[in-house]
Amino acid sequence: MGAGFTFQERQKIIEIDGDHFKIDLLMYNRRLQCMVAIELKLGEFKPQDKGQIELYLRWLEKYEKQPGENPPLGIILCSEKSHERVELLALDKTGIHVSQFLTELPPKKLFEERLHQAIKKARERYGE
């Protein structure tokens, strides 16, 4: 796997107050020296998704993090992403990232439109 990731576990089961929770994927990034918890969501990103992954990250930090490692990061992959919700929750400052995945390849015209929109937003954001 590229980018310095090593696969740790599929569906890591953790227990908190007698309840069991499942982290969809748990990886370790050697370059960042931290665990990366990945949650997969069908549908749009919801604010409660932030709370869920924050709980997992705090558990990982308390029980799994080794000396010398950085705090764990979280990635929420959704089939639909709300940019405004992500912005309002200030997720970029929390170690949690949200990204959209495609469940099927869109028609070429729609794909081109989304690509141009993404390029435009990136230029606006980074001042190009």
VMD Tcl script that builds the backbone (N, CA, C; Angstrom):
set m [mol new atoms 384]
animate dup $m
set s [atomselect $m all]
$s set {name element resname resid chain x y z} {
  {N N MET 1 A 0.851 -1.172 0.000}
  {CA C MET 1 A 0.000 0.000 0.000}
  {C C MET 1 A 0.894 1.232 0.000}
  {N N GLY 2 A 0.576 2.251 -0.775}
  {CA C GLY 2 A 1.407 3.433 -0.913}
  {C C GLY 2 A 1.281 4.397 0.244}
  {N N ALA 3 A 2.010 5.479 0.150}
  {CA C ALA 3 A 1.973 6.601 1.091}
  {C C ALA 3 A 2.359 6.216 2.514}
  {N N GLY 4 A 3.126 5.146 2.683}
  {CA C GLY 4 A 3.617 4.796 4.000}
  {C C GLY 4 A 2.601 4.131 4.905}
  {N N PHE 5 A 1.474 3.647 4.389}
  {CA C PHE 5 A 0.465 2.997 5.212}
  {C C PHE 5 A 0.769 1.525 5.387}
  {N N THR 6 A 0.541 1.034 6.584}
  {CA C THR 6 A 0.554 -0.402 6.814}
  {C C THR 6 A -0.823 -0.772 7.331}
  {N N PHE 7 A -1.339 -1.870 6.832}
  {CA C PHE 7 A -2.670 -2.322 7.205}
  {C C PHE 7 A -2.624 -2.911 8.596}
  {N N GLN 8 A -3.530 -2.494 9.465}
  {CA C GLN 8 A -3.567 -3.046 10.814}
  {C C GLN 8 A -4.735 -4.007 10.972}
  {N N GLU 9 A -5.942 -3.526 10.861}
  {CA C GLU 9 A -7.102 -4.385 11.092}
  {C C GLU 9 A -8.296 -3.911 10.291}
  {N N ARG 10 A -9.116 -4.885 9.900}
  {CA C ARG 10 A -10.446 -4.570 9.404}
  {C C ARG 10 A -11.370 -4.628 10.605}
  {N N GLN 11 A -12.305 -3.760 10.656}
  {CA C GLN 11 A -13.291 -3.707 11.733}
  {C C GLN 11 A -12.697 -4.005 13.106}
  {N N LYS 12 A -11.897 -3.099 13.575}
  {CA C LYS 12 A -11.358 -3.203 14.939}
  {C C LYS 12 A -12.514 -2.998 15.906}
  {N N ILE 13 A -12.724 -3.959 16.771}
  {CA C ILE 13 A -13.809 -3.873 17.745}
  {C C ILE 13 A -13.237 -3.328 19.044}
  {N N ILE 14 A -13.881 -2.282 19.534}
  {CA C ILE 14 A -13.468 -1.684 20.802}
  {C C ILE 14 A -14.655 -1.727 21.763}
  {N N GLU 15 A -14.362 -1.723 23.050}
  {CA C GLU 15 A -15.419 -1.754 24.057}
  {C C GLU 15 A -15.319 -0.507 24.920}
  {N N ILE 16 A -16.457 0.169 25.073}
  {CA C ILE 16 A -16.535 1.365 25.913}
  {C C ILE 16 A -17.782 1.235 26.776}
  {N N ASP 17 A -17.606 1.245 28.071}
  {CA C ASP 17 A -18.720 1.118 29.019}
  {C C ASP 17 A -19.622 -0.078 28.711}
  {N N GLY 18 A -19.033 -1.181 28.322}
  {CA C GLY 18 A -19.802 -2.393 28.052}
  {C C GLY 18 A -20.430 -2.463 26.665}
  {N N ASP 19 A -20.333 -1.387 25.893}
  {CA C ASP 19 A -20.857 -1.383 24.517}
  {C C ASP 19 A -19.717 -1.643 23.550}
  {N N HIS 20 A -20.028 -2.370 22.479}
  {CA C HIS 20 A -19.032 -2.664 21.454}
  {C C HIS 20 A -19.230 -1.751 20.255}
  {N N PHE 21 A -18.128 -1.232 19.734}
  {CA C PHE 21 A -18.117 -0.368 18.564}
  {C C PHE 21 A -17.135 -0.953 17.559}
  {N N LYS 22 A -17.371 -0.679 16.278}
  {CA C LYS 22 A -16.494 -1.197 15.235}
  {C C LYS 22 A -15.898 -0.052 14.428}
  {N N ILE 23 A -14.579 0.023 14.421}
  {CA C ILE 23 A -13.871 0.946 13.531}
  {C C ILE 23 A -13.750 0.200 12.204}
  {N N ASP 24 A -14.238 0.804 11.117}
  {CA C ASP 24 A -14.274 0.091 9.832}
  {C C ASP 24 A -12.893 -0.374 9.382}
  {N N LEU 25 A -11.922 0.520 9.376}
  {CA C LEU 25 A -10.547 0.176 8.995}
  {C C LEU 25 A -9.583 0.897 9.926}
  {N N LEU 26 A -8.526 0.217 10.300}
  {CA C LEU 26 A -7.499 0.839 11.116}
  {C C LEU 26 A -6.162 0.603 10.437}
  {N N MET 27 A -5.460 1.686 10.158}
  {CA C MET 27 A -4.171 1.609 9.480}
  {C C MET 27 A -3.140 2.378 10.293}
  {N N TYR 28 A -1.880 2.185 9.922}
  {CA C TYR 28 A -0.801 2.940 10.549}
  {C C TYR 28 A -0.008 3.614 9.435}
  {N N ASN 29 A 0.243 4.926 9.589}
  {CA C ASN 29 A 1.032 5.655 8.611}
  {C C ASN 29 A 2.426 5.844 9.187}
  {N N ARG 30 A 3.414 5.228 8.528}
  {CA C ARG 30 A 4.788 5.293 9.028}
  {C C ARG 30 A 5.364 6.693 8.950}
  {N N ARG 31 A 5.045 7.432 7.881}
  {CA C ARG 31 A 5.598 8.792 7.750}
  {C C ARG 31 A 5.048 9.728 8.809}
  {N N LEU 32 A 3.751 9.626 9.066}
  {CA C LEU 32 A 3.128 10.481 10.082}
  {C C LEU 32 A 3.299 9.913 11.488}
  {N N GLN 33 A 3.687 8.676 11.568}
  {CA C GLN 33 A 3.856 7.958 12.833}
  {C C GLN 33 A 2.594 8.021 13.678}
  {N N CYS 34 A 1.478 7.595 13.055}
  {CA C CYS 34 A 0.216 7.581 13.784}
  {C C CYS 34 A -0.744 6.564 13.176}
  {N N MET 35 A -1.715 6.174 13.990}
  {CA C MET 35 A -2.802 5.320 13.511}
  {C C MET 35 A -3.793 6.186 12.748}
  {N N VAL 36 A -4.460 5.578 11.764}
  {CA C VAL 36 A -5.485 6.265 10.984}
  {C C VAL 36 A -6.737 5.393 11.009}
  {N N ALA 37 A -7.791 5.921 11.606}
  {CA C ALA 37 A -9.072 5.226 11.653}
  {C C ALA 37 A -9.924 5.718 10.486}
  {N N ILE 38 A -10.486 4.781 9.739}
  {CA C ILE 38 A -11.287 5.128 8.568}
  {C C ILE 38 A -12.697 4.600 8.767}
  {N N GLU 39 A -13.669 5.493 8.632}
  {CA C GLU 39 A -15.079 5.135 8.721}
  {C C GLU 39 A -15.726 5.302 7.352}
  {N N LEU 40 A -16.480 4.315 6.933}
  {CA C LEU 40 A -17.168 4.333 5.647}
  {C C LEU 40 A -18.650 4.589 5.883}
  {N N LYS 41 A -19.191 5.584 5.189}
  {CA C LYS 41 A -20.586 5.960 5.362}
  {C C LYS 41 A -21.289 5.999 4.007}
  {N N LEU 42 A -22.389 5.282 3.898}
  {CA C LEU 42 A -23.237 5.425 2.715}
  {C C LEU 42 A -24.167 6.597 2.984}
  {N N GLY 43 A -24.318 7.465 2.014}
  {CA C GLY 43 A -25.127 8.662 2.207}
  {C C GLY 43 A -24.262 9.855 2.533}
  {N N GLU 44 A -24.923 10.938 2.944}
  {CA C GLU 44 A -24.201 12.180 3.163}
  {C C GLU 44 A -23.555 12.226 4.549}
  {N N PHE 45 A -22.536 13.083 4.660}
  {CA C PHE 45 A -21.862 13.314 5.930}
  {C C PHE 45 A -22.843 13.966 6.893}
  {N N LYS 46 A -22.900 13.449 8.113}
  {CA C LYS 46 A -23.785 14.004 9.145}
  {C C LYS 46 A -22.928 14.468 10.321}
  {N N PRO 47 A -23.351 15.524 11.018}
  {CA C PRO 47 A -22.559 16.024 12.151}
  {C C PRO 47 A -22.261 14.950 13.198}
  {N N GLN 48 A -23.180 14.019 13.420}
  {CA C GLN 48 A -22.933 12.973 14.421}
  {C C GLN 48 A -21.792 12.033 14.019}
  {N N ASP 49 A -21.455 12.004 12.717}
  {CA C ASP 49 A -20.312 11.204 12.272}
  {C C ASP 49 A -19.021 11.715 12.915}
  {N N LYS 50 A -18.949 13.023 13.129}
  {CA C LYS 50 A -17.775 13.613 13.790}
  {C C LYS 50 A -17.649 13.076 15.212}
  {N N GLY 51 A -18.757 13.048 15.938}
  {CA C GLY 51 A -18.729 12.555 17.310}
  {C C GLY 51 A -18.323 11.094 17.386}
  {N N GLN 52 A -18.795 10.297 16.444}
  {CA C GLN 52 A -18.464 8.878 16.423}
  {C C GLN 52 A -16.961 8.672 16.234}
  {N N ILE 53 A -16.393 9.340 15.243}
  {CA C ILE 53 A -14.964 9.121 14.987}
  {C C ILE 53 A -14.104 9.767 16.081}
  {N N GLU 54 A -14.565 10.862 16.680}
  {CA C GLU 54 A -13.826 11.451 17.803}
  {C C GLU 54 A -13.742 10.464 18.968}
  {N N LEU 55 A -14.836 9.764 19.228}
  {CA C LEU 55 A -14.841 8.752 20.279}
  {C C LEU 55 A -13.806 7.675 19.985}
  {N N TYR 56 A -13.766 7.205 18.748}
  {CA C TYR 56 A -12.800 6.182 18.353}
  {C C TYR 56 A -11.359 6.697 18.487}
  {N N LEU 57 A -11.127 7.931 18.059}
  {CA C LEU 57 A -9.772 8.487 18.127}
  {C C LEU 57 A -9.298 8.645 19.573}
  {N N ARG 58 A -10.183 9.087 20.455}
  {CA C ARG 58 A -9.797 9.235 21.860}
  {C C ARG 58 A -9.524 7.871 22.477}
  {N N TRP 59 A -10.308 6.844 22.109}
  {CA C TRP 59 A -10.071 5.494 22.610}
  {C C TRP 59 A -8.713 4.988 22.122}
  {N N LEU 60 A -8.445 5.163 20.839}
  {CA C LEU 60 A -7.158 4.727 20.284}
  {C C LEU 60 A -5.996 5.433 20.970}
  {N N GLU 61 A -6.172 6.729 21.223}
  {CA C GLU 61 A -5.109 7.489 21.883}
  {C C GLU 61 A -4.869 6.979 23.306}
  {N N LYS 62 A -5.924 6.646 24.007}
  {CA C LYS 62 A -5.800 6.195 25.391}
  {C C LYS 62 A -5.283 4.764 25.508}
  {N N TYR 63 A -5.745 3.869 24.625}
  {CA C TYR 63 A -5.452 2.448 24.806}
  {C C TYR 63 A -4.482 1.828 23.799}
  {N N GLU 64 A -4.296 2.429 22.638}
  {CA C GLU 64 A -3.486 1.797 21.599}
  {C C GLU 64 A -2.218 2.566 21.229}
  {N N LYS 65 A -2.227 3.874 21.425}
  {CA C LYS 65 A -1.078 4.701 21.027}
  {C C LYS 65 A 0.166 4.298 21.810}
  {N N GLN 66 A 1.263 4.158 21.092}
  {CA C GLN 66 A 2.539 3.783 21.694}
  {C C GLN 66 A 3.381 5.039 21.962}
  {N N PRO 67 A 4.309 4.962 22.908}
  {CA C PRO 67 A 5.187 6.114 23.167}
  {C C PRO 67 A 5.918 6.526 21.880}
  {N N GLY 68 A 5.987 7.820 21.639}
  {CA C GLY 68 A 6.666 8.342 20.459}
  {C C GLY 68 A 5.770 8.488 19.242}
  {N N GLU 69 A 4.569 7.939 19.284}
  {CA C GLU 69 A 3.635 8.088 18.160}
  {C C GLU 69 A 2.850 9.385 18.301}
  {N N ASN 70 A 2.398 9.886 17.173}
  {CA C ASN 70 A 1.531 11.060 17.153}
  {C C ASN 70 A 0.089 10.623 17.398}
  {N N PRO 71 A -0.783 11.574 17.791}
  {CA C PRO 71 A -2.190 11.232 18.004}
  {C C PRO 71 A -2.809 10.663 16.725}
  {N N PRO 72 A -3.771 9.765 16.867}
  {CA C PRO 72 A -4.396 9.165 15.688}
  {C C PRO 72 A -5.197 10.188 14.875}
  {N N LEU 73 A -5.332 9.893 13.594}
  {CA C LEU 73 A -6.126 10.712 12.680}
  {C C LEU 73 A -7.359 9.931 12.258}
  {N N GLY 74 A -8.397 10.648 11.852}
  {CA C GLY 74 A -9.618 10.003 11.384}
  {C C GLY 74 A -9.982 10.456 9.989}
  {N N ILE 75 A -10.470 9.513 9.201}
  {CA C ILE 75 A -10.971 9.821 7.862}
  {C C ILE 75 A -12.378 9.254 7.762}
  {N N ILE 76 A -13.313 10.112 7.377}
  {CA C ILE 76 A -14.686 9.681 7.139}
  {C C ILE 76 A -14.905 9.724 5.636}
  {N N LEU 77 A -15.175 8.574 5.045}
  {CA C LEU 77 A -15.466 8.492 3.610}
  {C C LEU 77 A -16.973 8.354 3.436}
  {N N CYS 78 A -17.588 9.331 2.755}
  {CA C CYS 78 A -19.031 9.355 2.545}
  {C C CYS 78 A -19.336 9.301 1.057}
  {N N SER 79 A -20.513 8.771 0.733}
  {CA C SER 79 A -20.901 8.779 -0.675}
  {C C SER 79 A -21.409 10.162 -1.090}
  {N N GLU 80 A -21.726 11.023 -0.110}
  {CA C GLU 80 A -22.082 12.419 -0.385}
  {C C GLU 80 A -21.435 13.285 0.686}
  {N N LYS 81 A -20.850 14.396 0.273}
  {CA C LYS 81 A -20.132 15.262 1.215}
  {C C LYS 81 A -20.773 16.641 1.237}
  {N N SER 82 A -20.985 17.171 2.422}
  {CA C SER 82 A -21.491 18.529 2.591}
  {C C SER 82 A -20.329 19.428 2.979}
  {N N HIS 83 A -19.877 20.247 2.053}
  {CA C HIS 83 A -18.733 21.117 2.331}
  {C C HIS 83 A -19.033 22.103 3.456}
  {N N GLU 84 A -20.268 22.617 3.496}
  {CA C GLU 84 A -20.590 23.606 4.527}
  {C C GLU 84 A -20.589 22.977 5.920}
  {N N ARG 85 A -21.134 21.771 6.056}
  {CA C ARG 85 A -21.122 21.102 7.362}
  {C C ARG 85 A -19.683 20.871 7.827}
  {N N VAL 86 A -18.859 20.399 6.921}
  {CA C VAL 86 A -17.456 20.144 7.267}
  {C C VAL 86 A -16.780 21.437 7.694}
  {N N GLU 87 A -17.052 22.520 6.952}
  {CA C GLU 87 A -16.450 23.813 7.275}
  {C C GLU 87 A -16.947 24.333 8.618}
  {N N LEU 88 A -18.250 24.248 8.871}
  {CA C LEU 88 A -18.809 24.755 10.125}
  {C C LEU 88 A -18.314 23.967 11.341}
  {N N LEU 89 A -18.066 22.689 11.163}
  {CA C LEU 89 A -17.562 21.869 12.266}
  {C C LEU 89 A -16.055 22.025 12.460}
  {N N ALA 90 A -15.399 22.798 11.593}
  {CA C ALA 90 A -13.955 23.067 11.672}
  {C C ALA 90 A -13.155 21.774 11.791}
  {N N LEU 91 A -13.502 20.803 10.966}
  {CA C LEU 91 A -12.854 19.498 11.042}
  {C C LEU 91 A -11.377 19.551 10.675}
  {N N ASP 92 A -10.987 20.522 9.863}
  {CA C ASP 92 A -9.577 20.607 9.467}
  {C C ASP 92 A -8.661 20.872 10.652}
  {N N LYS 93 A -9.222 21.313 11.783}
  {CA C LYS 93 A -8.415 21.607 12.969}
  {C C LYS 93 A -8.446 20.469 13.991}
  {N N THR 94 A -9.143 19.368 13.673}
  {CA C THR 94 A -9.353 18.320 14.669}
  {C C THR 94 A -8.629 17.015 14.375}
  {N N GLY 95 A -7.968 16.911 13.242}
  {CA C GLY 95 A -7.355 15.634 12.877}
  {C C GLY 95 A -8.340 14.690 12.223}
  {N N ILE 96 A -9.521 15.224 11.881}
  {CA C ILE 96 A -10.553 14.438 11.204}
  {C C ILE 96 A -10.743 15.015 9.814}
  {N N HIS 97 A -10.759 14.149 8.833}
  {CA C HIS 97 A -10.924 14.576 7.447}
  {C C HIS 97 A -12.112 13.853 6.841}
  {N N VAL 98 A -12.834 14.558 5.970}
  {CA C VAL 98 A -13.996 13.974 5.304}
  {C C VAL 98 A -13.748 14.022 3.812}
  {N N SER 99 A -14.041 12.925 3.160}
  {CA C SER 99 A -13.887 12.865 1.715}
  {C C SER 99 A -15.053 12.089 1.123}
  {N N GLN 100 A -15.299 12.350 -0.124}
  {CA C GLN 100 A -16.400 11.686 -0.818}
  {C C GLN 100 A -15.847 10.561 -1.682}
  {N N PHE 101 A -16.575 9.456 -1.716}
  {CA C PHE 101 A -16.213 8.373 -2.623}
  {C C PHE 101 A -17.384 8.135 -3.559}
  {N N LEU 102 A -17.098 7.578 -4.697}
  {CA C LEU 102 A -18.127 7.296 -5.688}
  {C C LEU 102 A -18.504 5.825 -5.622}
  {N N THR 103 A -19.803 5.554 -5.593}
  {CA C THR 103 A -20.256 4.169 -5.591}
  {C C THR 103 A -20.339 3.615 -7.007}
  {N N GLU 104 A -20.365 4.516 -7.984}
  {CA C GLU 104 A -20.296 4.127 -9.392}
  {C C GLU 104 A -19.761 5.303 -10.183}
  {N N LEU 105 A -19.171 5.024 -11.314}
  {CA C LEU 105 A -18.593 6.080 -12.137}
  {C C LEU 105 A -19.714 6.909 -12.757}
  {N N PRO 106 A -19.691 8.240 -12.560}
  {CA C PRO 106 A -20.752 9.079 -13.119}
  {C C PRO 106 A -20.580 9.230 -14.631}
  {N N PRO 107 A -21.636 9.718 -15.311}
  {CA C PRO 107 A -21.496 9.999 -16.745}
  {C C PRO 107 A -20.340 10.975 -16.976}
  {N N LYS 108 A -19.718 10.882 -18.130}
  {CA C LYS 108 A -18.531 11.671 -18.449}
  {C C LYS 108 A -18.766 13.163 -18.241}
  {N N LYS 109 A -19.909 13.678 -18.671}
  {CA C LYS 109 A -20.201 15.112 -18.548}
  {C C LYS 109 A -20.234 15.534 -17.070}
  {N N LEU 110 A -20.913 14.764 -16.242}
  {CA C LEU 110 A -20.983 15.077 -14.817}
  {C C LEU 110 A -19.607 14.976 -14.168}
  {N N PHE 111 A -18.827 13.970 -14.547}
  {CA C PHE 111 A -17.471 13.807 -14.022}
  {C C PHE 111 A -16.615 15.024 -14.365}
  {N N GLU 112 A -16.695 15.492 -15.616}
  {CA C GLU 112 A -15.935 16.675 -16.037}
  {C C GLU 112 A -16.357 17.912 -15.258}
  {N N GLU 113 A -17.682 18.081 -15.037}
  {CA C GLU 113 A -18.180 19.231 -14.278}
  {C C GLU 113 A -17.638 19.215 -12.853}
  {N N ARG 114 A -17.685 18.050 -12.200}
  {CA C ARG 114 A -17.188 17.943 -10.830}
  {C C ARG 114 A -15.684 18.202 -10.760}
  {N N LEU 115 A -14.972 17.700 -11.745}
  {CA C LEU 115 A -13.530 17.925 -11.782}
  {C C LEU 115 A -13.222 19.409 -11.920}
  {N N HIS 116 A -13.921 20.108 -12.821}
  {CA C HIS 116 A -13.707 21.550 -12.996}
  {C C HIS 116 A -14.093 22.327 -11.738}
  {N N GLN 117 A -15.171 21.916 -11.066}
  {CA C GLN 117 A -15.568 22.572 -9.819}
  {C C GLN 117 A -14.499 22.389 -8.747}
  {N N ALA 118 A -13.953 21.180 -8.655}
  {CA C ALA 118 A -12.915 20.907 -7.658}
  {C C ALA 118 A -11.672 21.738 -7.925}
  {N N ILE 119 A -11.285 21.864 -9.188}
  {CA C ILE 119 A -10.122 22.668 -9.551}
  {C C ILE 119 A -10.365 24.134 -9.208}
  {N N LYS 120 A -11.571 24.625 -9.519}
  {CA C LYS 120 A -11.923 26.018 -9.227}
  {C C LYS 120 A -11.862 26.286 -7.720}
  {N N LYS 121 A -12.448 25.382 -6.924}
  {CA C LYS 121 A -12.432 25.559 -5.468}
  {C C LYS 121 A -11.012 25.521 -4.923}
  {N N ALA 122 A -10.187 24.637 -5.443}
  {CA C ALA 122 A -8.799 24.537 -4.987}
  {C C ALA 122 A -8.039 25.819 -5.305}
  {N N ARG 123 A -8.268 26.379 -6.490}
  {CA C ARG 123 A -7.590 27.635 -6.853}
  {C C ARG 123 A -8.048 28.771 -5.961}
  {N N GLU 124 A -9.353 28.828 -5.668}
  {CA C GLU 124 A -9.871 29.883 -4.787}
  {C C GLU 124 A -9.293 29.723 -3.379}
  {N N ARG 125 A -9.225 28.494 -2.929}
  {CA C ARG 125 A -8.747 28.233 -1.571}
  {C C ARG 125 A -7.262 28.529 -1.409}
  {N N TYR 126 A -6.484 28.200 -2.429}
  {CA C TYR 126 A -5.028 28.361 -2.319}
  {C C TYR 126 A -4.498 29.583 -3.083}
  {N N GLY 127 A -5.409 30.447 -3.540}
  {CA C GLY 127 A -5.015 31.728 -4.099}
  {C C GLY 127 A -4.302 31.689 -5.435}
  {N N GLU 128 A -4.645 30.766 -6.294}
  {CA C GLU 128 A -4.021 30.717 -7.619}
  {C C GLU 128 A -4.929 31.322 -8.650}
}
mol reanalyze $m
mol bondsrecalc $m
mol representation Tube
mol addrep $m
